[in-house]
């Protein structure tokens, strides 16, 4: 079955969001450091809190794998949504824990904040579009 332009655009949307989440890991957030550098720095001082800085990377990878499943086989749409929600859970935990701590520095936010937020919203839009396509496909 050939893919039409609308489906291809939604598939690309599903890939751009997770890629932005992954890229946000390597751009500065609030302190001028990127999250990977913060992970390395805090590993030496607070190892239990350092893994928080890897959550955007993990979230992006999980959502990217989920969307690759949907591209690979159209029957995996529900699995794509579930895996994307797991990935968004990681990102939401990161947003709640890290950005709440840095709320006073919100005016000094770097490119990583915007990439992470935009990627997060693109993944949400992709989930909504997948669910509406499932609804249309089922005839309900």
C-alpha positions, 0 to 999 in steps of 0.5 A: 500500500503506497503511503500518502503525503499526509501519513509521511508528514506524520511519520516525519513528525514522529521522528523529529520530536525524539531527535530534538529530545536527543539533541537537547542533551548536547546543547546548553540548558541553564548553567551554560553546560549541556546535560551530558556535561552536567551528568559527568560533573555530578557523577563524581559528587552525587551519583544518585542524582546524576542520572536525571541528566540522561533522561532527555536522551533516554526519552528521545531514544525510547520515542525514536524506537517507538516511532521506528516500530510504527514505520516498520509495521503499521499494526504496531500503532498502539505499541508505539503510543505506549512506548512513546508515553513511557518515553514522555514519562522520563521527560516529564520527570526530568522537567518536573525535577530539574526545571523546578530547581532552575526556575529562577534561572529561566531567563538565562535558559539556553537552546537545550531548553527550547529543543527539549520542550519543542521535542516534547510537544512534537511527541505529544502531537504525534501521539494524538495524531496516531490515536486519531488515525487509529480511531479513523481506521477502526471506523469509530 
